[in-house]
Structures are given as C-alpha cells and as structure tokens.
Amino acid sequence: MKESAEQNLQAKNLPLDVAIECLTLRDSRRDIDVVKDSVEEELHKEVEVIDATKKALQQKISQAFEKLCLLQEVRQQLNIDHRGKMETLDIDRGCLSLNLKSPNISMKINPTRVPDGSSTLQQWDDFSHFNKNRAEAEMKEAIELREAIALTIAETNNELEAQRVATEFAFRKWLREREKVYSELKWQEKNTLEEIAELQQDIQHLEEDLRRKFLNLKLCHTRLESRTYRPNVELCRDQAQYGLTDEVHQLEATIAALKQKLAQAQDTLDALYKHLARLQADITCKANSMLLDTKCMDIRRKLTVPAEKFVPEVGRMGAKRGLAESNLCSETSALVPRTRSRASRSLGGAVGEERRLQAAG
C-alpha cells in the first residue's frame, strides 16, 4: 500500500505540470484579454487541490514508513523470542530423551545454582504475552492504516478528477463565449470593409465630379478671358457675359460643396479605418486567446490519453489561423495608404488648380 501511495504521489506531478503550463501559456494573452477569468480561477484551484492531495499522500506515506519500521522491530523481537523458545524446546527435548543408560550423563558442579539473568515463570509468561499483544496491536494498526491510505488515495483521485472536469468545463464555456465574440467581431469587420468599399466608390465619384466641374470652370474662365479682347464698343456686358459670370459663380459654389463633401467623406473614411484597426486588433487578441486556450485544452489531453498515444492537435490549426490573420492584416494595411494617397492627391490637385486660377485672375 505504501508503494501504491508513492505511485499515486508520483502521478500527481503530471496534472500539476499541466496546470502550471496552462497558467504560463495564458500569461501570453494580450491587452483587454488579460483578465482573471473563471478558467484562471479553476486552474489555481486545481493547483491548490493537487498540492493538498500531495500533502495528504505524503503524510500517509510517512505514517506508512513509520509503521513499517515498527512492524520490522516487532518482527525482529518475535524472531528473537521464537529462536529462544525453539532453542529451549530443543534443550528440553534433549533432556527428555536422557535415561540411565545414556552415555553422556555425568556429575556436574553445583547444578542446583540459579543462573544469572534467569526469570520467573510469571516474567516469562508476561514477556511472551507482551510480544504477542504488541505484534497483534501493530498488525491491527497497520490494517487500519492500509484502509486509511486506500481511502486517501480514492478521495484524492476523486477530488482531482472533479476539479479536472470543472476546469475543462470552464475552458469549454470560455471558448464558446470567445468564439461568439470572435464571430461578432468578424461580422463587424466584414460590414466595416463593405462600408469602406462603398465610401471609396463615393469618394471616387466625388473626385470625378470635381474634375468635371474644374474642366467646366476652366472652359468658362477661358471664354470670359477671351471675350475681354473684344474691340471697342463690342466689349459690352451682354447676355452671354452675364450668363458666363453666373455659370462661374455656380461652378465655384458647386466645387466648394464638392470639396466639403470630399473632405467629410475622407474624414468618415479615416474614422472607418481607425474603427477597422481597432476591430482587427481585438480580433487578433481574441484569436490569440482562443489559440492559447485551445492549446491548453490540447495539453490537458495528457491527463486522459496515455503518453504513448498522445499527439498534439493544435499546431497545424494554429499555424493556418495565424497565417490567415497576418494575411488579412497585411492586405488591409496595404489598402489604407493607397486609398488615402489617392484621395489626398485628388483633393490636393483640386486645391492647386483653384489657386492657379485665382492667381491668373
């Protein structure tokens, strides 16, 4: 039973290593996901339960070692008493076999003397009963200790199994919640990307409208400038002159409105990109946390799967997910500067063209 307790104590090293490895892995969570959640609480509980079971088993092992020492001492005492009694029995049998014709009988010097160290019959009887009673008591205590060790082994195994189930339930519940949040974030990311695409098209249409208005404004300016070269009295403010002037004012107002709309659209686009960046950072965070917890669940399979049959299942899945996330982030990051630079060039070109026209006027 002592060996069984020692084997159970040795077996507790694996769940303790697994719990500590899970806690260490979860220390790699990032940003908002670094929280003391139910999983962490259950893992700390598991470590406490394992430490308590190891202490209980170690205590029983120490008691078993002490009891073994006492049993060996009692056994040795019984062996000594048994050998003494067997030697005495052999001597008495030899005495019983002697007769008048025995060749080895002879006269002895003072055979009636009392030898040193001799005991009374009561002392002999008490000593024999003491050894017998002590041996029986030690054996009874040893049986009770064996039962106590067996009960401790069963109780500690049940406690550890119950805590393992509770911890893995917390893991599965937490993963389901994270998967829901992750799906919601991915849905928001998809909608944000669609809004960005629509807004980019709107910005492109505004840029095209702005270019057309500037071309119309150039045409009106050219016509007005050309009409200033009319000779003499022909240089009059006729209906065409008023029409061109009104058209210039209308075009300038339209261009100003388009530039305002373009600036507002660009601001909205910038805000969408910032929101997208926050979403993707949160998605990356959640994906990292889910991957870590999935690795923890995979590591915890060591507690139920024999070591020779254990094969990790997370590596390939984690690598694929990480590659997909990195590709998505790189594509989005590349998309942001292209869109902003195109819009900035269009708006800057419009402003520069207006300044040149004002300088020419």
Secondary structure, 3 states (H helix, E strand, C coil): CHHHHHHHHHHCHHHHHHHHHHHHHHCCCCHHHCCCCHHHHHHHHHHHHHHHHHHHHHHHHHHHHHHHHHHHHHHHHHHHHHHHHHHHHHHHHHHHHCCCCCCCCCCCCCCCCCCCCCCCHHHHHHHHHHHHHHHHHHHHHHHHHHHHHHHHHHHHHHHHHHHHHHHHHHHHHHHHHHHHHHHHHHHHHHHHHHHHHHHHHHHHHHHHHHHHHHHHHHHHHHHHHHHCCCCHHHCCCCHHHHHHHHHHHHHHHHHHHHHHHHHHHHHHHHHHHHHHHHHHHHHHHHHHHHHHHHHHHHHHHHHCCCHHHCCCCCHHHHHHHHHHHHHHHHHHHHHHHHHHHHHHHHHHHHHHHHHHHHHHC
